Amino acid sequence: MVVGIIGAGASGMAAAISAAENPNVQVRLYERQARVGKKLMATGNGRCNLSNCKMGVEFYHGEDPSFVEEALNQVDVLTLRAWFYDLGLHMVADDNKIYPFSDQANSVVDVLRLALVKENITLLAGAEVTKIRQEKDGFVINDTDFCDRLIIACGGLAGTKLGGSMWGYKLLSKLGHKSTRLRPSLVQLKCDWPGVTALKGVRCQCNITIQRDGECFARSGGELQFTEYGLSGPVVFRVSRDVCHGSGNWTAVLDLMPRILSDEFTQLLEKRRERKLPMDELFTGILHNRLGRVLTKAAGVTGSNTEMLTDHEIQELIKTVKHFEINLTEPMGMDHAQVTAGGVLTADFDPNTMESCLIPGLYACGEVLDIDGDCGGYNLHWAWASGIMAGRNAGKE
């Protein structure tokens, strides 16, 4: 029996390794790029956050997030760690996030690449699949290769510079499957505040509230990074899904000193006033220098020395730092997104096996399906879990 797998990303490699557990199965793994796992190499800023100790359906999205439940049951965190350990990967947990012990994504790609070196796995890199034809007893790929069962593991549209494409959606569409609307997730947000350019590269801890027409849309806390066009960093990625989609005024409200209460903040600034510092040194030792100066200016403080601060100005500074509003305009595009929100309808697949309900012998896994997770290793866990399930079920005789 031959199992064809299209796409050698996270879910596709997991599917190939799992299908090949049956020695009587021949696996043909097609990858249109010259190397496997290119997108995987860039995940987690090159660290590869491959799962999370805190796992559950509540961390996933789509028209039917409960579709992931069986995958999380069959391939839970302990099972996945054991699977990777058997492949030779050592891992470590950091704030519930699971990383390779080496802290390098290439360690993950390397153990997967080595696991693909088996007599019953044929890796076809640089081989783009442009055509699939369903036949009575299987599938014909590019008019030349026959497989009894087929797994679509092409990934999503996000990260187009790293290989994201419409490939999988189009192939499944030609086989009768429909998709939901695609949009970027885990993505940076643009804003119209001109002062952001002066803060390019500045990082800080903050709490963020996304508002739509003054109503809370999402909240998060963590590291924020300013860019020349807007806001980035994990705290933004966590709340970026569907922000600026649809009508309304979208605003990010930042608490840039989340661990200090207003009364304590007042006392801190009063002490700064007593020290008679140059005004541009008001937040020195507290916030990034550039950020402190920008916030001082934004609060309307104009004096040259902190001894000139009025009580009213101190309250304006506190309001500015703990309730800084930035108007959002749009998310960055798919080429900057880490994950695709939307995808092929999960209603047409069996959550217990990842097999199509429309076409027997056809499977799909990973980002091509209408499932996306929160920031923190959830998307990769879904890729591994769904890929392992698809591979094992497609490889059954």
C-alpha positions as CSV (number, residue, x, y, z in Angstrom):
1,M,0.0,0.0,0.0
2,V,1.2,3.5,-0.9
3,V,0.4,6.6,1.2
4,G,1.0,9.9,-0.6
5,I,1.6,13.0,1.6
6,I,1.7,16.5,0.1
7,G,3.7,18.9,2.2
8,A,6.8,18.3,4.3
9,G,6.1,20.9,7.1
10,A,5.4,20.0,10.7
11,S,2.2,18.1,10.1
12,G,3.4,16.5,6.9
13,M,6.6,15.1,8.4
14,A,4.7,13.9,11.5
15,A,2.2,12.1,9.1
16,A,5.0,10.5,7.1
17,I,6.9,9.2,10.1
18,S,3.7,7.9,11.6
19,A,2.4,6.2,8.4
20,A,5.8,4.5,8.0
21,E,5.4,2.8,11.4
22,N,3.6,0.1,9.3
23,P,6.5,-1.6,7.5
24,N,4.1,-2.8,4.8
25,V,3.4,0.8,3.8
26,Q,5.4,2.8,1.3
27,V,5.3,6.6,2.0
28,R,5.8,9.2,-0.7
29,L,6.3,12.6,0.8
30,Y,6.1,15.5,-1.7
31,E,7.6,19.0,-0.8
32,R,7.5,21.8,-3.4
33,Q,10.5,23.6,-1.7
34,A,14.1,22.3,-1.9
35,R,14.2,21.6,1.9
36,V,11.8,20.3,4.5
37,G,10.7,22.3,7.5
38,K,11.6,25.8,6.2
39,K,8.7,27.5,7.9
40,L,9.3,25.4,11.1
41,M,12.9,26.7,11.3
42,A,11.5,30.3,11.8
43,T,9.0,29.5,14.5
44,G,9.3,31.0,18.0
45,N,12.0,33.4,16.7
46,G,14.1,30.4,15.8
47,R,13.5,28.6,19.1
48,C,10.6,26.5,18.0
49,N,7.9,26.5,20.8
50,L,6.6,23.1,19.9
51,S,3.9,22.6,22.5
52,N,2.5,23.8,25.8
53,C,2.1,22.0,29.2
54,K,-1.2,23.8,29.6
55,M,-3.3,22.3,26.8
56,G,-7.0,22.4,26.0
57,V,-9.7,23.1,23.5
58,E,-10.1,26.6,24.9
59,F,-6.8,27.6,23.3
60,Y,-8.2,26.9,19.8
61,H,-10.4,28.7,17.3
62,G,-12.3,28.0,14.1
63,E,-16.0,27.5,13.2
64,D,-15.9,24.4,15.4
65,P,-12.9,24.5,17.9
66,S,-14.1,21.3,19.5
67,F,-12.8,19.5,16.4
68,V,-9.4,19.4,18.1
69,E,-10.6,17.6,21.2
70,E,-10.0,14.0,20.0
71,A,-6.5,15.0,18.7
72,L,-5.6,16.4,22.0
73,N,-6.9,13.3,23.7
74,Q,-5.0,10.9,21.4
75,V,-1.8,13.0,21.3
76,D,-1.7,14.8,24.6
77,V,1.4,16.7,25.8
78,L,3.0,13.7,27.5
79,T,2.4,11.5,24.4
80,L,3.9,14.1,22.1
81,R,7.0,14.6,24.3
82,A,7.5,10.8,24.4
83,W,7.1,10.7,20.6
84,F,9.8,13.4,20.1
85,Y,12.0,11.8,22.7
86,D,12.0,8.6,20.7
87,L,13.1,10.6,17.7
88,G,16.1,11.8,19.7
89,L,14.9,15.3,20.8
90,H,15.5,16.5,24.3
91,M,13.0,19.2,25.5
92,V,12.6,21.7,28.3
93,A,9.6,23.6,29.6
94,D,9.8,27.4,30.1
95,D,6.7,29.1,31.6
96,N,4.7,26.1,30.3
97,K,6.0,26.5,26.8
98,I,8.0,23.5,25.5
99,Y,11.2,24.1,23.6
100,P,14.0,21.9,22.3
101,F,16.7,21.8,25.0
102,S,19.2,23.3,22.5
103,D,16.8,26.3,22.2
104,Q,17.3,26.0,18.4
105,A,14.5,25.2,15.9
106,N,17.0,23.3,13.7
107,S,17.2,20.6,16.4
108,V,13.5,19.8,15.8
109,V,13.9,19.9,12.0
110,D,17.0,17.7,12.2
111,V,15.4,14.9,14.3
112,L,12.4,14.9,12.0
113,R,14.7,14.9,8.9
114,L,16.6,11.9,10.2
115,A,13.4,10.1,11.1
116,L,12.4,10.4,7.4
117,V,15.4,8.4,6.4
118,K,13.7,5.0,6.2
119,E,13.5,2.3,3.6
120,N,9.7,2.8,3.3
121,I,9.8,6.6,3.0
122,T,10.6,8.4,-0.3
123,L,11.1,12.2,0.1
124,L,10.5,14.1,-3.1
125,A,11.8,17.6,-2.4
126,G,11.4,20.3,-5.1
127,A,8.4,18.4,-6.3
128,E,5.3,20.6,-6.7
129,V,2.0,18.8,-6.9
130,T,-0.3,20.6,-9.4
131,K,-2.8,17.9,-10.1
132,I,-4.7,15.2,-8.2
133,R,-7.1,12.8,-9.8
134,Q,-9.3,10.6,-7.8
135,E,-9.8,7.0,-9.0
136,K,-11.9,4.2,-7.8
137,D,-9.0,2.6,-5.8
138,G,-6.9,5.6,-5.0
139,F,-5.4,8.8,-6.3
140,V,-3.1,9.8,-9.2
141,I,-0.7,12.6,-8.5
142,N,0.6,14.8,-11.4
143,D,-0.7,12.2,-13.9
144,T,2.2,9.9,-13.0
145,D,2.2,8.7,-9.4
146,F,-0.4,6.4,-7.8
147,C,-1.2,6.2,-4.1
148,D,-3.9,4.2,-2.3
149,R,-4.4,6.9,0.3
150,L,-3.6,10.6,0.3
151,I,-2.8,13.1,3.0
152,I,-3.0,16.9,2.4
153,A,-0.6,18.6,4.8
154,C,0.3,21.7,2.8
155,G,0.0,24.2,5.7
156,G,-1.7,27.6,5.4
157,L,-1.4,30.9,3.6
158,A,0.5,32.6,6.5
159,G,4.2,33.2,6.1
160,T,4.2,33.5,2.4
161,K,7.9,34.4,2.3
162,L,8.6,31.1,4.1
163,G,6.4,29.0,1.8
164,G,2.9,29.7,2.9
165,S,0.5,29.4,-0.1
166,M,-3.0,28.6,-1.3
167,W,-1.7,25.2,-2.5
168,G,-3.6,23.0,0.0
169,Y,-6.8,24.8,-0.2
170,K,-6.9,24.6,-4.0
171,L,-6.1,20.9,-4.1
172,L,-8.8,20.1,-1.6
173,S,-11.2,22.4,-3.4
174,K,-10.8,20.5,-6.6
175,L,-11.6,17.3,-4.6
176,G,-14.9,18.9,-3.4
177,H,-13.9,20.5,0.0
178,K,-14.9,24.1,0.9
179,S,-13.0,26.6,3.0
180,T,-13.9,29.4,5.3
181,R,-12.5,33.0,4.9
182,L,-8.8,33.2,5.3
183,R,-7.1,36.0,7.4
184,P,-3.9,36.5,9.3
185,S,-3.5,35.5,12.9
186,L,-0.6,35.9,15.4
187,V,0.3,39.0,13.5
188,Q,1.6,42.5,14.1
189,L,-0.9,45.4,14.1
190,K,-0.5,48.7,12.3
191,C,-1.4,52.1,13.9
192,D,-1.8,55.7,12.9
193,W,0.2,57.2,15.8
194,P,3.3,59.0,14.3
195,G,5.2,58.7,17.5
196,V,5.6,55.0,17.1
197,T,8.5,55.4,14.6
198,A,10.6,57.0,17.4
199,L,10.1,53.8,19.4
200,K,11.2,51.3,16.7
201,G,12.8,48.3,18.5
202,V,11.8,49.2,22.0
203,R,10.5,46.4,24.1
204,C,8.6,46.5,27.4
205,Q,6.2,44.5,29.6
206,C,2.6,45.7,29.4
207,N,-1.1,44.9,29.6
208,I,-3.1,45.5,26.4
209,T,-6.8,45.9,25.9
210,I,-8.1,45.9,22.3
211,Q,-11.3,47.9,22.0
212,R,-13.8,48.1,19.2
213,D,-16.0,51.2,19.4
214,G,-15.0,51.5,23.0
215,E,-16.0,48.0,23.9
216,C,-13.5,45.4,25.0
217,F,-12.6,43.0,22.3
218,A,-9.6,41.2,23.8
219,R,-7.1,41.5,26.6
220,S,-3.6,40.2,27.1
221,G,-0.4,40.7,29.0
222,G,3.3,40.2,28.2
223,E,6.1,41.6,26.1
224,L,5.3,44.4,23.6
225,Q,7.6,45.5,20.8
226,F,7.2,48.8,19.0
227,T,7.9,48.8,15.2
228,E,8.1,51.5,12.6
229,Y,4.5,50.7,11.6
230,G,2.8,49.8,14.9
231,L,2.8,47.1,17.6
232,S,4.3,43.6,17.8
233,G,5.5,41.0,20.3
234,P,3.8,38.1,22.1
235,V,1.3,40.4,23.9
236,V,0.0,41.6,20.5
237,F,0.0,38.2,18.8
238,R,-2.2,36.8,21.5
239,V,-5.0,39.3,20.7
240,S,-4.4,39.9,17.0
241,R,-6.9,37.4,15.7
242,D,-9.7,39.3,13.8
243,V,-8.6,42.7,15.0
244,C,-9.4,45.4,12.5
245,H,-11.7,43.0,10.6
246,G,-15.1,44.5,10.2
247,S,-16.3,48.1,10.8
248,G,-15.7,50.2,13.8
249,N,-12.9,52.1,15.6
250,W,-10.2,49.8,16.8
251,T,-8.0,51.0,19.7
252,A,-5.1,49.5,21.7
253,V,-5.1,50.6,25.3
254,L,-1.7,50.0,26.9
255,D,-0.8,49.8,30.6
256,L,3.0,50.3,30.3
257,M,3.6,49.8,34.0
258,P,1.2,47.0,34.8
259,R,2.8,46.0,38.1
260,I,2.5,49.4,39.8
261,L,-0.7,50.8,41.2
262,S,-1.7,54.5,40.6
263,D,-1.1,55.5,44.3
264,E,2.4,53.9,44.3
265,F,3.1,55.6,40.9
266,T,2.1,58.9,42.3
267,Q,4.6,58.5,45.2
268,L,7.3,57.5,42.8
269,L,6.8,60.6,40.6
270,E,6.7,62.8,43.7
271,K,10.1,61.5,44.7
272,R,11.4,62.2,41.2
273,R,10.1,65.7,41.5
274,E,12.1,66.1,44.7
275,R,15.3,64.9,43.0
276,K,15.2,67.8,40.5
277,L,16.2,65.8,37.5
278,P,16.3,67.0,33.9
279,M,12.7,66.3,32.6
280,D,14.0,63.9,29.9
281,E,15.4,61.8,32.7
282,L,12.1,61.5,34.5
283,F,11.6,57.8,33.8
284,T,15.3,56.8,33.7
285,G,15.8,53.5,35.5
286,I,12.1,52.8,35.2
287,L,11.3,52.6,31.5
288,H,13.3,52.4,28.3
289,N,14.8,55.9,27.9
290,R,13.2,56.5,24.5
291,L,9.8,55.3,25.8
292,G,10.0,57.5,28.9
293,R,10.8,60.6,26.8
294,V,8.0,59.9,24.4
295,L,5.5,59.3,27.2
296,T,6.6,62.5,29.0
297,K,6.0,64.5,25.8
298,A,2.6,62.7,25.1
299,A,1.4,63.7,28.6
300,G,1.9,67.4,27.8
301,V,4.7,68.0,30.2
302,T,6.9,70.9,29.0
303,G,9.1,71.9,32.0
304,S,12.9,71.4,31.8
305,N,13.3,70.0,35.3
306,T,11.3,67.6,37.4
307,E,11.0,70.1,40.2
308,M,8.6,72.0,37.9
309,L,6.1,69.1,37.8
310,T,2.7,70.1,39.0
311,D,0.3,67.7,40.7
312,H,-1.9,67.9,37.6
313,E,1.0,66.9,35.4
314,I,1.8,64.0,37.6
315,Q,-1.8,62.7,37.2
316,E,-1.6,63.2,33.4
317,L,1.7,61.2,33.4
318,I,0.0,58.4,35.3
319,K,-2.9,58.4,32.9
320,T,-0.7,58.4,29.9
321,V,1.6,55.6,31.1
322,K,-1.2,53.3,32.4
323,H,-3.9,54.1,29.8
324,F,-2.1,54.9,26.6
325,E,-4.4,54.8,23.6
326,I,-3.3,54.0,20.1
327,N,-5.6,53.9,17.1
328,L,-5.2,50.7,15.1
329,T,-5.7,50.7,11.4
330,E,-5.1,47.1,10.1
331,P,-3.1,43.9,10.7
332,M,0.0,43.2,8.7
333,G,-0.6,40.9,5.8
334,M,-0.3,37.1,5.4
335,D,3.4,37.4,4.7
336,H,4.0,38.7,8.3
337,A,1.5,36.4,10.0
338,Q,2.6,33.3,11.9
339,V,-0.7,31.5,11.4
340,T,-3.8,31.4,9.1
341,A,-7.2,31.9,10.7
342,G,-9.7,30.0,8.7
343,G,-9.2,27.0,6.4
344,V,-10.9,23.9,5.0
345,L,-14.2,23.1,6.8
346,T,-13.6,20.6,9.6
347,A,-17.3,19.5,9.4
348,D,-16.3,17.4,6.4
349,F,-13.6,15.5,8.2
350,D,-13.7,12.8,10.9
351,P,-12.0,14.2,14.1
352,N,-11.1,10.7,15.2
353,T,-9.0,9.9,12.1
354,M,-8.6,13.1,10.0
355,E,-10.2,11.3,7.1
356,S,-12.5,13.1,4.7
357,C,-16.2,12.4,5.1
358,L,-16.6,13.1,1.4
359,I,-13.8,11.0,-0.1
360,P,-12.6,7.7,1.5
361,G,-8.9,7.5,1.7
362,L,-8.3,11.2,1.7
363,Y,-6.9,12.9,4.8
364,A,-5.9,16.4,5.9
365,C,-4.0,17.7,8.8
366,G,-2.4,20.8,10.3
367,E,-3.0,24.5,9.3
368,V,-4.8,23.8,6.1
369,L,-7.9,22.9,8.2
370,D,-10.0,25.6,9.8
371,I,-8.2,25.4,13.2
372,D,-5.8,27.9,14.6
373,G,-4.4,28.2,18.1
374,D,-3.3,30.9,20.5
375,C,0.3,32.0,20.8
376,G,2.4,29.6,22.9
377,G,3.0,26.4,21.0
378,Y,-0.7,25.5,20.4
379,N,-0.5,25.7,16.6
380,L,2.5,23.4,16.4
381,H,0.9,20.9,18.9
382,W,-2.1,20.8,16.6
383,A,0.2,20.2,13.6
384,W,2.0,17.3,15.3
385,A,-1.2,15.8,16.8
386,S,-3.3,15.9,13.6
387,G,-0.4,14.8,11.5
388,I,0.3,11.8,13.7
389,M,-3.3,10.8,13.6
390,A,-3.7,11.2,9.8
391,G,-0.5,9.2,9.2
392,R,-1.4,6.3,11.5
393,N,-4.9,6.0,10.2
394,A,-3.8,6.3,6.5
395,G,-1.1,3.7,7.2
396,K,-3.5,1.1,8.6
397,E,-4.0,-1.9,6.3
